[in-house]
């Protein structure tokens, strides 16, 4: 799985940084791999911030939607 993630990162580093938190099993290892690759830290921080906001809004939205559904039941 690590080699596959490394290959994706090598092809599309910006997209990988934006999406790694959505990949099951790679959320903990990916930042280490990205850090070892020489990816610019400021760019990583900005992209990671954007991805974290999207991730949190998505999951809060899902929780809110299902919570409202459970409340109706």
C-alpha distance (Angstrom), angle and dihedral (degrees) to the residues before:
residue distance angle dihedral
X1 . . .
X2 3.81 . .
X3 3.81 92.5 .
X4 3.79 90.9 49.5
X5 3.81 91.0 49.7
X6 3.82 90.3 48.0
X7 3.81 90.3 52.1
X8 3.81 91.3 51.4
X9 3.79 90.8 47.4
X10 3.81 91.8 50.0
X11 3.82 91.2 52.9
X12 3.82 99.5 41.2
X13 3.82 111.4 12.2
X14 3.82 97.5 168.0
X15 3.79 93.7 47.7
X16 3.81 90.6 46.3
X17 3.82 91.9 53.2
X18 3.79 90.0 50.2
X19 3.80 94.2 48.4
X20 3.82 107.8 32.5
X21 3.81 93.5 94.4
X22 3.81 88.6 61.2
X23 3.84 92.9 54.0
X24 3.78 112.6 96.4
X25 3.80 112.7 -123.1
X26 3.80 96.8 7.6
X27 3.78 100.8 76.7
X28 3.81 94.4 95.8
X29 3.81 99.9 37.3
X30 3.80 99.5 42.2
X31 3.83 97.9 72.1
X32 3.81 89.4 52.9
X33 3.79 91.1 50.9
X34 3.80 91.4 46.4
X35 3.80 91.4 49.0
X36 3.79 92.4 50.4
X37 3.80 91.0 49.8
X38 3.79 94.7 66.7
X39 3.80 94.4 -113.4
X40 3.83 108.3 165.9
X41 3.83 108.5 -94.1
X42 3.81 95.1 -142.1
X43 3.80 91.2 51.4
X44 3.81 90.7 47.3
X45 3.81 91.2 50.2
X46 3.80 92.9 51.1
X47 3.81 94.7 45.4
X48 3.80 91.3 44.1
X49 3.80 90.2 51.6
X50 3.80 91.1 51.9
X51 3.81 91.3 47.5
X52 3.82 92.0 47.6
X53 3.80 91.8 52.4
X54 3.82 91.7 48.7
X55 3.81 91.4 46.0
X56 3.79 93.7 49.0
X57 3.82 94.3 45.6
X58 3.79 90.3 48.7
X59 3.79 95.1 50.8
X60 3.79 94.8 40.6
X61 3.81 88.0 50.2
X62 3.81 91.8 50.0
X63 3.80 90.5 48.1
X64 3.78 91.5 48.4
X65 3.81 92.8 48.4
X66 3.80 94.0 48.2
X67 3.78 91.7 41.3
X68 3.77 90.2 56.0
X69 3.81 89.2 48.5
X70 3.80 92.1 50.8
X71 3.77 90.1 47.7
X72 3.82 89.6 56.4
X73 3.82 92.4 51.3
